[in-house]
Amino acid sequence: MTRFPAALLCFALVSAPALAEPLPGGSVDSLLAAARETSPDLRLARLEAEAAQERIGPAGALPDPFLRVELENITRNGTQNATLSPSRVGDTKYLLAQPLPFWGKRDLKREIAAAEADQASGRASEAWSDLAARIKTLYAQYWLTHRALALTQENIALSRQLEQLAQVRYAGGLAAQQDAIRAQVERSTLEAEAVGMAAEYRRLATALNAMLARPADAPLATPEGLRPLPTRIDMQALGQRLGASNPQLAIEQARLDGAEKNRALAYRNNFPDFIVGVQPMQVQDRGDAWNLMLELNLPLQQGTRRSQEREAERMAEAAAARKEALGHRLGGELSGAVADLDAARATEEITRNRLLPQAELTYRSALSGYETGRVDFATLLDAQRQIRNARIALLRAQAGQQQRLAEIERLLGEDL
């Protein structure tokens, strides 16, 4: 008797289906978490950044040494056939040599490669910021379409009630038949809008799945809510964060650093590079002598080097100008996005606290007036449209704030 409950419990545990992972789409965070793991664009940028990091070490490494073997007098003054045996030729020279760049050139090449790696890392951060902003914007539209579709369905049900009310009044001789017809036309119009919203909802779901590298028809969770908005925005603090964390500015700063190192390397190329080596000599089976070798190039093409230096100077100046221009442009975009966010916030406040209550009051008054015969049906329908438009405007203002917030965070390169 004591074994039966335990066996039953084991059977239940084995036969119970595994808990399925929650679907993405219920919130922005769920979509962003999925994108971090599955986005091919993000994976590509990260792999390129890792590859660029691997180029730093080799850039500053010494060149490979080389070995040279010289066989002299391979016929021993015509006393034997030609041979390649070091013990049978006149003498054999071995040269083991190592190229040595002038002091400081290796460090500069390493720093140039590090600057290029920083650019690749910045591009990876930029790829994520752009991807996250697109997901946040699409999610706001996804949420808006879902809520607008639900609101339209509610209005369709309300139109049916108004149609029934008009038919009752028409049957009692209190209203014209056109009232019921108008209600049917209104309902048909709303049903057509609902079809378009449903198609838009599916399109947005397909776009979100594409960003997550999921099948186009993969299921997504129903959008539950929006992210909280910041209560206060300090433009001075945002400007500082823009300069410190914007991926595009980081890329341009790395490009400027690389250009400055290239300029320093161009000036350092006025100094010669060296090759040092040791050269033992073999005569038959014995070592006969040792030589030391020092070789250096002579930087005599001064016209070429002056052109290379001027090129490096102009490239450094261009990189500085590009970064400055980008900073001004991004600052303007940030100010515009903040202004749009404030406008959307004000629109929501007006719609929620003034327009929507007024529309609801108008509708209740029109409904009461129609039931008593003091208001015609056209006025009632117009009041219904006003309250529906106010609710849609409220949803659009909320979604608009999320889109402006996404734009601000894209510029900052991080969440606000």
C-alpha positions, 0 to 999 in steps of 0.5 A: 500500500505504501508503494502505490502512491510513490509509483503513481507519483513517478508515473505522473512526473515521467508522463507530464509534458515539459514546461514550454518556454514562454513565447517572445512578444509579450514584452519588449524585454522578451523580444530583446532577449531573444534577439541577443541570442538569435539575430544573425546581423548581431552575430555577424558584427560580433564575429567581425569584432572578435576577428579584429581583436585577433589582428592586434597581436600579429600587427606588432609582431616581428617578421619571421626570420629567414634562412639562406644557404649558399653552395659555392664552387659546386664542381670544385674547380671542374674536378668533379661533377656538380653536387649539392652536398655541403661536404663535397662543394668548395664551401657552404655559407648559412645565413640566419637573419631577422628583420627588425623595424625601427624602434616604435614602428611595431608599437604604432602598428599594434595601436593602429590595429587596436584602433581598427578593432575598436571600430569593429567593436563600435560597429557591433554596438551600433548593430545592437542599438539599431536592432534594439531600436527597430524591435522597440519601434515595431513592438510599439506598433504591434501593441498599438495594432492589437489594442486598436483591433480590440477597441474596434471589436468593442465598437462593432459590438456597440454598433450592433446594440445601436442597430438594435436600438434603432430597429426597436425605435423604428418598430415603435414608430419613433425613428426612421428606417434610415437609422437602422441602415446607418447603424449597419453601414457603420458596423460594416465600416468598422468590420472592414477596418478590423480586417485591415488591422488584423492584416497589419497585426500579422505583418508586424508579427512577421517583421518581428519574427524576421528580426529574431531569425524565426519562421515568419509564421512562428507564434508570438505572445500577445503584447501585454504592456509598454515600458515605463517612461522616464518622469524627467529628462535632463538634456544636459545629462543626455548630451553627456551620455550621447558623447560617452556612449553613442556607438557612431561617435565611438567608431569615429573616435577610434577612426581618429585614433587610428588616423593619428597613429598612421600619421605618426607611423608615416613620420617614423618611416623616415628612419631605416629598418634593419636586418641582423644576421649570423653567417657560419661558413662550412668547408667540407665537414668543418666549420671554417668561419663566422660572420655577422651581418647588418643590413638597413634600407636607406630612406632616400625617396623623400618626395614619396615620404613627404606625400605620404606624410601629407596624406596622413595629416589630411586623413587625421584632419578629415577624421576629426572633422567627421567626428565633429560633424557627427556630434552636431548631427546626433545632438540635433537628432537627440533634441528633436527626439526629446521634443517629440517625446514631450509632445507625445506626452502632452498629447496623451495627457490632453487626450486622457484628461480632457478629450476622452472624458468630453467624448464619453460625456458627449456620447452618453448625452447623445445616447440619452437624447436619442432614446428620448427622441431629442437627438437624431441618430446621426448625432449619436453616431458622430458621438460614437465616432468621437469617443472611438477616435479619442481612444485611438488617439490615446493609444497612438500617443502612448505608442508614439512615446515608446517610439520616441523613447526607442529613438533616444535610446538608439542615439544614446546606445543604451537604455534610458 
